[in-house]
Amino acid sequence: MNVLIAIDSFKGSVSSIEASETISLGIKDVYKEATITVLPLADGGEGTVEALVAVRGGELVTKEVTGPLGRKVQATYGIVDSDTAIIEIAQACGLPLVPTNERNPSLTTTYGVGELIADAIERGCREFVVGLGGSATNDGGIGMLQALGFRFEDKNGQELGFGGGALVHLHSIKLDQVHPDVKNCSFRVACDVNNPLYGPNGAAYIYGTQKGASDEMIAKLDEGLQHYGKVVEQQLTLDIHSIEGAGAAGGLGAAFIGFLGAELESGIDLVLDVIEMETHIQGVDFVITGEGKLDHQTAMGKAPIGVAKLANYYNVPVIALAGSVPSGKSTLNDHGITSYFSIMSSPMTLDEAMNSDVTIHHLRNTTEQLFRLIKSITK
């Protein structure tokens, strides 16, 4: 028996690595001599650093950086192959770093993301894999760029302050103090949204509310992003507005594309490429994937579907495990998942189901029972 495990985290319960280890034990309960390959999985958001470092055998680096509110926070990123940095922007400017009563995208900054990039450059990194999910910001990425030496000045020649509210005061952009090695860096950015920088479908109007913005603030933030886009186009002849994904992470997408020459890629496709999934999947008997909740969003291209599509290409059956699965007819089977199962064996509260010990118990038990069935029909 040769099994590949590529499962996302059960968010709030167990990590991808913990889930993979538990499933391995469940398989070994039935097939003691099974060959099991574990590829911890993420889709470019939370858990991406941990997963990619685990697969590629890199190291984790923790650095004190400027958090979204301007206060210092501890942020962790990964380095693999000695020259490739894996960064989740949420480590430096994520929504969980901002208490609910302090959420204000007019003030929050991406400066810490730039500090992580600068630190990685100083450690010899020139290749970057960046996950854009979960920001608390709407500053168009100027905070990140300021930390890398880009200057954004008002009409008096003063550097703009932090936050999306400062963008309306942008008058000029100076490039003479940019970190000299930035031009030698390559950025691959995991991004699964196609929003433009501003307008009705832009960063402020689509994501501002969840970051704490009122309707009035959203209108002002959008005005700032429009002004920012126009100044960049006039002075640098760069169109950072209309590119799909420019509005990701409060405009960080625009900054990565326009100023750092980044390529925006599907999160799961990027991760599967980095962990070399296609190489590992060939010749296995089963692939096990899943996440905490399988639903319509999963079918829209989240991690399990990316795995399933690749497995289908090589005619490998795919088993998906989750705490919660769809009720009624699902399209998951149409997207390459052979069979999906909930690991819950009895009614329980959400808090009980999210308990990591409970999840681990049910995940191992479900896996064991599935492979008992497989063994009984393949004798």
C-alpha positions in Angstrom: 0.0 0.0 0.0 1.4 3.3 -1.1 -0.4 6.4 0.1 0.2 10.1 -0.3 -1.2 12.4 2.4 -1.7 16.1 1.3 -4.2 17.6 3.7 -4.8 21.2 4.7 -5.1 22.2 8.3 -8.4 21.9 10.2 -8.2 25.6 11.2 -8.6 26.2 14.9 -8.2 22.6 15.6 -5.1 20.8 14.1 -2.4 21.8 11.7 -1.7 20.2 8.4 1.3 18.4 9.9 -0.7 17.1 12.9 -3.5 15.9 10.7 -1.0 14.1 8.4 0.7 12.4 11.3 -2.7 11.2 12.7 -3.8 9.9 9.3 -0.5 8.0 8.9 -1.1 6.3 12.2 -4.6 5.3 11.1 -3.2 3.7 7.9 -0.5 1.9 9.8 -3.1 0.4 12.1 -4.3 -1.6 9.1 -1.3 -1.7 6.7 1.7 -1.8 9.0 4.2 -2.0 6.1 2.5 0.8 4.1 4.7 3.4 2.3 3.3 6.8 3.3 4.4 10.1 1.8 3.4 13.2 3.8 3.2 16.6 2.0 1.8 19.2 4.5 -0.5 21.5 2.6 -1.8 25.1 2.6 -3.3 27.3 -0.1 -1.1 30.4 0.4 -2.9 31.6 3.6 -2.4 30.6 7.2 -0.1 27.6 7.5 1.8 28.1 4.3 5.1 28.9 5.9 4.9 25.9 8.2 3.8 23.5 5.4 6.4 24.6 2.9 9.3 24.6 5.3 8.3 21.1 6.5 8.3 19.7 3.0 11.4 21.5 1.7 13.5 21.1 4.9 14.1 24.7 5.5 14.3 26.9 8.7 11.9 29.2 10.5 13.1 32.7 11.2 11.4 34.9 13.8 11.9 38.7 13.7 10.4 41.6 15.5 8.7 43.9 13.0 6.3 46.8 12.9 2.7 45.4 13.3 -0.4 46.8 11.6 -1.0 49.3 14.4 2.6 50.4 14.5 3.4 48.4 17.6 6.1 45.8 17.5 5.1 42.1 16.9 6.9 38.9 16.5 6.6 37.5 12.9 7.9 34.2 11.6 8.8 33.4 8.0 10.7 30.5 6.4 13.8 30.1 4.3 14.3 27.0 2.1 17.1 26.1 -0.3 19.2 28.9 1.4 17.9 31.6 -1.0 14.1 31.3 -1.0 11.9 33.1 1.6 8.4 31.9 2.4 6.3 34.8 3.8 2.7 35.0 5.0 1.9 38.7 5.1 -0.6 38.1 7.9 2.3 37.4 10.2 3.1 41.1 10.0 -0.1 42.8 9.1 -2.9 40.3 9.7 -6.3 40.9 11.1 -5.8 38.7 14.2 -3.0 41.1 15.2 -5.6 43.9 15.6 -8.1 43.8 18.5 -11.7 44.2 17.2 -12.1 47.6 18.9 -8.9 48.9 17.2 -9.6 47.9 13.6 -9.2 50.9 11.4 -7.7 50.4 7.9 -7.2 54.2 7.7 -4.3 53.7 10.2 -3.1 50.1 9.8 0.2 49.5 7.9 2.0 46.9 5.9 5.4 48.2 7.0 6.2 45.0 8.8 5.9 43.0 5.6 8.7 45.1 4.0 10.8 44.5 7.1 10.5 40.8 6.7 11.5 41.0 3.0 14.4 43.2 3.9 15.6 40.8 6.6 15.4 37.9 4.2 17.4 39.9 1.6 20.1 40.5 4.2 20.1 36.7 4.8 20.8 36.1 1.2 17.3 35.4 -0.2 16.6 36.5 -3.7 13.5 34.3 -4.4 10.3 35.0 -2.5 7.0 33.0 -2.2 4.4 35.2 -0.6 0.9 34.5 0.7 -1.4 37.5 0.6 -4.3 36.3 2.7 -5.7 37.9 5.9 -4.5 41.5 6.0 -5.9 44.2 8.3 -4.7 46.9 5.9 -5.8 49.1 3.0 -2.6 51.1 2.4 -2.0 50.0 -1.1 1.2 48.3 0.1 3.1 51.6 0.6 4.0 50.6 4.1 5.8 47.6 2.8 7.5 49.6 0.1 8.6 52.3 2.6 10.4 49.6 4.6 12.3 48.7 1.4 13.4 52.3 0.8 10.7 53.6 -1.6 9.7 57.2 -0.6 6.1 58.4 -0.8 6.0 62.2 0.0 3.3 64.8 0.4 3.3 68.2 -1.2 5.7 69.4 1.5 8.2 66.7 0.9 7.4 64.9 4.0 7.2 61.1 4.1 3.6 59.8 4.3 2.4 58.4 7.6 1.0 54.9 8.1 -2.4 53.7 6.8 -4.8 53.9 3.9 -5.9 57.4 5.1 -2.5 58.8 4.1 -2.8 58.0 0.4 -4.9 61.0 -0.5 -1.9 63.2 0.5 0.5 61.5 -1.9 2.3 64.0 -4.1 5.6 62.4 -5.3 7.4 59.1 -5.3 11.2 58.8 -4.9 13.2 55.7 -5.8 16.7 56.8 -5.1 16.8 55.1 -1.6 15.4 51.7 -2.6 17.3 48.8 -1.2 19.9 48.0 -3.9 19.1 44.3 -3.9 15.4 44.6 -4.5 15.9 44.7 -8.2 17.6 41.3 -8.0 14.7 39.6 -6.3 11.9 37.6 -7.8 8.5 37.4 -6.2 5.8 34.7 -6.7 2.6 35.7 -4.9 -0.2 33.5 -3.9 -3.4 35.4 -4.7 -6.9 33.9 -5.2 -8.9 37.1 -5.8 -9.2 39.2 -8.9 -10.3 42.6 -7.5 -8.9 45.8 -9.0 -7.2 48.3 -6.8 -10.2 50.7 -6.4 -13.8 51.1 -7.5 -17.0 49.2 -6.6 -15.1 45.9 -6.7 -11.8 47.3 -5.3 -10.0 46.7 -2.1 -11.9 49.2 0.1 -15.4 48.5 -1.0 -15.1 44.7 -1.0 -12.9 44.1 2.0 -13.1 47.3 4.1 -16.0 46.4 6.3 -14.3 43.2 7.7 -11.3 45.3 8.5 -13.3 47.7 10.6 -14.2 50.5 8.1 -17.5 52.4 8.2 -19.3 53.3 4.9 -17.9 56.8 5.1 -14.4 55.5 5.7 -14.6 53.1 2.8 -15.4 55.9 0.4 -12.4 57.9 1.7 -10.1 54.8 1.5 -11.3 54.2 -2.1 -10.6 57.8 -2.9 -7.1 57.4 -1.5 -6.4 54.3 -3.6 -7.7 56.1 -6.8 -5.3 59.0 -6.1 -2.4 56.6 -5.4 -3.0 54.7 -8.6 -3.1 58.0 -10.6 0.1 59.3 -9.1 1.9 56.0 -9.8 0.7 56.1 -13.4 1.7 59.7 -14.0 5.1 59.5 -12.4 6.2 55.9 -13.0 4.0 55.1 -16.1 2.7 52.0 -14.2 -0.9 50.9 -14.3 -1.4 49.3 -10.9 -5.2 49.5 -10.9 -6.7 47.3 -13.6 -4.5 44.2 -13.2 -6.5 41.3 -11.7 -5.5 40.9 -8.0 -4.3 44.5 -7.6 -6.8 44.9 -4.8 -5.7 41.9 -2.8 -4.7 42.4 0.8 -5.8 46.1 0.7 -3.8 46.9 -2.4 -0.7 44.8 -1.5 -1.3 43.0 -4.8 -0.8 46.3 -6.7 2.4 47.1 -4.8 3.9 43.6 -5.5 2.9 43.7 -9.2 3.8 47.3 -9.9 6.9 48.0 -7.8 8.4 44.5 -7.3 7.5 42.9 -10.6 5.7 40.0 -8.9 3.7 37.3 -10.6 0.3 36.6 -9.0 -0.6 32.9 -9.0 -3.4 30.7 -7.7 -2.5 29.9 -4.1 -2.9 26.2 -4.3 -1.2 25.9 -7.7 1.8 27.8 -6.4 2.0 25.6 -3.3 1.7 22.4 -5.2 4.5 23.5 -7.5 6.8 24.4 -4.6 6.2 21.1 -2.8 6.7 19.2 -6.1 3.4 17.4 -5.8 3.3 16.1 -9.3 6.6 14.2 -8.7 5.3 12.6 -5.6 1.8 11.7 -6.7 2.8 9.4 -9.5 2.4 5.7 -8.7 0.6 5.9 -5.4 -2.5 3.9 -4.6 -4.5 6.6 -2.9 -4.3 10.3 -2.1 -5.8 11.5 1.1 -6.7 15.2 1.3 -9.2 17.4 3.0 -9.7 20.3 5.4 -11.8 21.3 8.4 -14.9 22.0 6.3 -15.7 20.8 2.8 -18.3 23.0 1.1 -19.0 25.0 -2.0 -15.9 27.2 -1.3 -13.8 24.0 -1.5 -15.2 23.3 -4.9 -14.2 26.8 -6.1 -10.5 25.9 -6.0 -9.3 25.5 -2.5 -6.4 23.1 -1.5 -8.3 19.8 -1.7 -9.6 20.4 -5.2 -6.1 21.4 -6.4 -4.8 18.1 -5.1 -7.7 16.2 -6.6 -7.3 17.6 -10.1 -3.6 16.6 -10.1 -4.5 13.1 -8.8 -7.1 12.7 -11.4 -4.6 13.4 -14.1 -2.6 10.4 -13.0 -5.8 8.3 -12.3 -5.2 8.1 -8.5 -8.3 7.8 -6.3 -8.8 10.7 -3.9 -10.2 10.4 -0.4 -11.2 13.6 1.3 -11.6 13.9 5.1 -13.2 16.8 7.0 -15.0 17.7 10.2 -18.0 19.0 8.2 -19.1 17.9 4.8 -21.9 19.1 2.5 -25.5 18.1 3.1 -27.5 17.1 0.0 -25.9 16.9 -3.5 -22.3 18.1 -3.7 -20.2 19.0 -6.7 -17.0 17.8 -4.9 -17.1 14.5 -6.8 -17.4 16.3 -10.1 -14.1 18.1 -9.2 -12.1 15.0 -8.8 -12.7 13.8 -5.2 -13.5 10.1 -5.4 -15.2 10.0 -2.0 -15.5 12.3 1.0 -16.2 11.6 4.6 -16.9 13.4 7.8 -14.8 12.2 10.7 -17.5 13.0 13.2 -19.1 9.8 14.6 -21.8 11.3 16.9 -23.6 14.6 17.5 -21.5 17.2 19.4 -21.2 21.0 19.8 -18.9 23.0 17.6 -16.6 23.6 20.6 -16.3 19.9 21.2 -15.7 19.1 17.5 -12.9 21.8 17.3 -11.1 20.3 20.3 -7.8 19.1 19.0 -7.8 15.9 21.0 -11.3 15.0 19.7 -10.3 15.8 16.1 -7.2 13.6 16.3 -9.2 10.7 17.8 -11.8 10.8 15.1 -9.4 11.4 12.3 -7.3 8.3 13.2 -10.4 6.2 13.8 -12.1 7.2 10.5 -8.8 6.5 8.6 -8.5 3.1 10.2 -12.0 2.1 9.3 -11.7 3.3 5.7 -8.5 1.3 5.2 -10.0 -1.8 6.9 -12.7 -1.6 4.2 -10.1 -1.1 1.4 -8.1 -4.1 2.7 -11.2 -6.3 2.8 -12.1 -5.7 -0.8 -8.5 -5.8 -2.2 -7.5 -9.1 -0.8 
